[in-house]
Amino acid sequence: MVDIFINGPDGRLEARYLPPSNSALPVVTILHPHPLKGGRMDNDVVQCMSKAFHEQGFGTLRFNFRGVGRSEGVFGDGEGELNDAAAALDWLQSSQYLTNSLWVAGFSFGAWIAMQLLMRRPEFERFVIVNPQIDTFDFNFLAPCPVSGQIIYGEQDKTVSQAAVENLVAKIRAQRGLNICYDTISGANHSFDGLLDKLNKCIQEYVKRELATMEKEREQIAS
């Protein structure tokens, strides 16, 4: 693991980077929950997500949004955090760590930022979001959603309603050419207390399938 500071739009951003097991595998940027509600890159769910990706050989980049931990600045009401995420991606692309494939992931508030970043930056090939706060934040910008991905929901989440998540899944699935994997985890609350192992397994199973799919797609293009 490499502890780094990234030059962000409102000061330096504290970050941690784990390289992929080989340069052909993707790097995923993982975004944490709401800064004003205790969200940080060391959140248990964010660390679980990072571990799941890394166990499949991915590189992982996670960082503290402005004003969190040793990151400089103050909360930016969402727009500032989106700019932080863009700066982190810029660092990744301009550094020695650039790979052929980039993914984005996020938990709760971080899922909202991740999907906005996805809309702005065409570099991403897949997304993974966990308990997106659809009841709190507007996700209507996903029209159309540019790439396929995974949405995970804890069925005992009291922060996000299952109906809202399923409505989002249905809207994205209605778009042509996308494969949206929707997974629910029984008994899981918003923070997956006591069930992080199931979250880890859920992400790893999706990643395995998608890596195989992407490899087949590359082979077809090459032939």
C-alpha positions in Angstrom: 0.0 0.0 0.0 1.2 3.5 -0.9 0.2 6.5 1.3 0.0 9.5 -0.9 -1.3 13.1 -1.2 -3.1 14.2 -4.3 -3.3 17.8 -5.3 -7.0 18.6 -5.3 -9.0 21.7 -6.3 -9.3 22.8 -2.6 -6.0 21.5 -1.3 -4.2 18.2 -0.8 -6.2 15.0 -0.6 -5.1 12.2 1.7 -5.1 8.9 -0.3 -4.1 5.2 -0.3 -3.1 3.3 -3.4 -2.7 -0.5 -3.8 -1.3 -1.5 -7.3 -2.9 -4.3 -9.3 -1.3 -7.7 -9.4 -0.4 -7.0 -13.0 -0.7 -4.1 -15.4 -3.4 -5.8 -17.5 -5.9 -5.7 -14.6 -8.1 -2.7 -13.7 -7.7 0.0 -11.1 -10.8 1.0 -9.2 -11.4 4.3 -7.5 -13.6 3.8 -4.4 -15.5 6.7 -2.9 -16.6 6.9 0.8 -19.8 8.0 2.6 -20.9 11.5 3.5 -18.1 13.5 5.1 -20.5 15.3 7.5 -21.8 11.9 8.8 -18.4 10.3 9.7 -17.6 9.1 6.2 -13.9 8.5 5.4 -11.8 6.2 3.3 -11.2 3.9 6.3 -15.0 3.2 6.6 -15.6 -0.5 7.1 -17.6 -0.9 4.0 -15.1 1.0 1.9 -12.3 -1.2 3.2 -14.3 -4.3 2.5 -14.9 -3.2 -1.1 -11.2 -2.4 -1.5 -10.3 -5.8 -0.2 -12.7 -7.6 -2.5 -11.3 -5.9 -5.5 -7.7 -6.4 -4.5 -8.3 -10.1 -3.9 -9.3 -10.3 -7.6 -6.0 -8.6 -8.6 -7.3 -5.1 -9.0 -5.5 -1.9 -8.1 -7.4 0.3 -5.7 -7.4 4.0 -5.0 -9.3 5.4 -2.1 -9.0 8.9 -0.6 -10.6 11.2 1.9 -12.8 13.9 0.5 -11.9 17.5 1.3 -12.0 18.3 5.1 -11.8 14.6 6.1 -8.8 13.2 7.9 -5.7 14.9 6.6 -7.3 16.1 3.4 -7.4 19.9 3.2 -10.4 22.1 2.6 -14.1 22.0 3.8 -17.2 20.1 2.7 -18.2 21.1 -0.8 -21.9 20.1 -0.7 -21.4 17.3 -3.3 -20.0 19.4 -6.1 -16.7 19.9 -4.3 -16.5 16.2 -3.6 -17.1 15.4 -7.3 -14.3 17.7 -8.2 -12.1 15.9 -5.7 -12.9 12.6 -7.3 -12.1 14.0 -10.7 -8.7 15.2 -9.4 -8.0 11.7 -8.0 -8.7 10.2 -11.4 -6.5 12.8 -13.0 -3.7 11.8 -10.7 -4.2 8.1 -11.5 -4.1 8.7 -15.2 -1.0 10.9 -15.1 0.9 8.6 -12.8 2.9 5.5 -13.3 -0.1 3.5 -12.2 -2.2 3.9 -15.3 -3.7 0.6 -16.6 -5.8 -0.3 -19.6 -9.0 -0.4 -17.6 -10.6 1.8 -15.0 -13.6 1.1 -12.7 -15.4 3.3 -10.2 -17.1 2.3 -7.0 -18.8 4.0 -4.1 -20.8 3.4 -0.9 -23.8 5.5 0.2 -23.0 9.2 -0.6 -19.9 7.9 -2.4 -22.2 6.0 -4.8 -23.9 9.2 -5.8 -20.5 10.9 -6.4 -19.2 7.8 -8.3 -22.1 7.8 -10.7 -21.8 11.5 -11.4 -18.1 11.0 -12.1 -19.0 8.1 -14.4 -21.3 10.4 -16.4 -18.5 13.0 -16.8 -15.6 10.7 -17.6 -15.8 8.2 -20.4 -12.7 6.3 -19.2 -14.6 4.0 -16.9 -15.6 0.5 -18.1 -17.6 -0.7 -15.1 -19.1 0.5 -11.8 -20.0 -1.0 -8.5 -22.2 0.9 -6.1 -23.4 -0.2 -2.6 -26.6 1.2 -0.9 -26.8 4.3 -3.1 -28.7 7.0 -1.2 -31.5 7.4 -3.8 -34.0 8.6 -1.3 -31.7 11.5 -0.4 -29.9 12.4 -3.6 -31.1 12.8 -7.2 -29.9 10.1 -9.5 -32.0 11.2 -12.5 -28.8 12.3 -14.3 -28.3 8.6 -15.3 -30.1 9.0 -18.6 -28.5 7.3 -20.2 -26.1 5.4 -18.0 -22.9 5.0 -20.1 -21.6 1.6 -18.9 -22.7 -1.7 -17.2 -22.2 -2.3 -13.6 -23.4 -3.8 -10.2 -25.8 -2.3 -7.7 -25.8 -3.9 -4.2 -28.5 -3.4 -1.6 -28.8 -4.5 2.0 -32.4 -5.5 2.5 -32.6 -4.2 6.1 -31.2 -0.7 5.1 -33.3 1.9 6.9 -31.6 4.8 5.1 -32.4 3.7 1.5 -35.7 2.1 0.5 -35.6 -1.0 -1.6 -38.4 0.3 -3.9 -36.3 3.3 -4.8 -33.2 1.2 -5.6 -35.3 -1.2 -7.7 -36.8 1.7 -9.6 -33.3 2.9 -10.4 -32.2 -0.6 -11.5 -35.3 -0.9 -13.8 -34.6 2.5 -15.4 -31.0 1.7 -16.2 -31.9 -1.8 -17.4 -34.4 -0.4 -19.8 -31.4 1.2 -21.7 -30.0 -0.8 -24.6 -26.6 -2.5 -24.4 -26.2 -2.4 -20.6 -25.9 -5.3 -18.2 -26.9 -4.2 -14.7 -26.3 -6.8 -12.0 -28.6 -6.2 -9.0 -27.7 -8.1 -5.9 -29.5 -7.9 -2.5 -28.0 -9.1 0.8 -30.5 -10.5 3.2 -30.3 -9.2 6.8 -27.8 -6.4 5.9 -28.3 -2.9 7.2 -26.9 0.3 5.7 -23.4 -0.5 7.0 -23.5 -4.3 6.6 -22.8 -4.8 10.2 -21.8 -8.4 10.8 -22.3 -9.2 7.1 -19.2 -7.6 5.4 -18.0 -11.1 4.4 -21.2 -11.5 2.3 -20.6 -8.1 0.7 -17.0 -9.1 -0.1 -18.2 -12.3 -1.7 -20.9 -10.6 -3.7 -18.4 -8.1 -5.2 -15.8 -10.8 -6.0 -18.3 -13.0 -7.8 -19.4 -10.0 -10.0 -15.8 -9.0 -10.7 -14.8 -12.6 -11.7 -17.7 -12.7 -14.2 -17.0 -9.3 -15.6 -13.3 -9.9 -16.1 -14.1 -13.0 -18.1 -16.7 -11.1 -20.1 -14.3 -8.2 -20.8 -11.6 -10.7 -21.9 -13.9 -12.3 -24.4 -14.9 -8.9 -25.7 -11.2 -8.0 -26.3 -10.6 -11.4 -28.0 -13.5 -10.8 -30.3 -12.2 -7.3 -31.2 -8.7 -8.7 -31.8 -10.0 -11.4 -34.1 
